[in-house]
Amino acid sequence: MEKAIYDFKRVMQDLAGLSKNQKRILEMLNIKPDMPTKEIAEMVFGKIVEYKSKEYASVHRSLISLEKQGYIKRVQIQLRWRKANQ
């Protein structure tokens, strides 16, 4: 029980350092574990997102950051992302 509480606190501390978009992306990948960047961007912003838009670039930066932190991984070389533990 004590270990579970410690693990929960550690996870919450890790998530505390994430941006609002990064947390939203992780929540979406929990629901649908394999999504392309464009689809993630459209769900985050709630509108159609073009590839060369600032919204797309923002989500892409968040995805790269989450990948470096080990939360997600790139699927093949495509613009698809998946939770790291799957």
URURKA-V350755 format. One line per field, one symbol per residue. psi: psi as a letter, one per 20 degrees, with the letter a starting at -180 (. if undefined). burial: # if it has 16 or more other C-alpha atoms within 10 Angstrom, else .. A space follows every 50 residues. Layout:
psi: ???
burial: ???
//
This chain:
psi: ghhggggghgghgghhjqrgggggghghhhgnioqqggggghhgikrppq hkrhgghghgggggghghijhrqpocjrlqqqqhj.
burial: ....................###.##.##...##..##.###.#....#. ....###.##.##..##....###.....####...
//
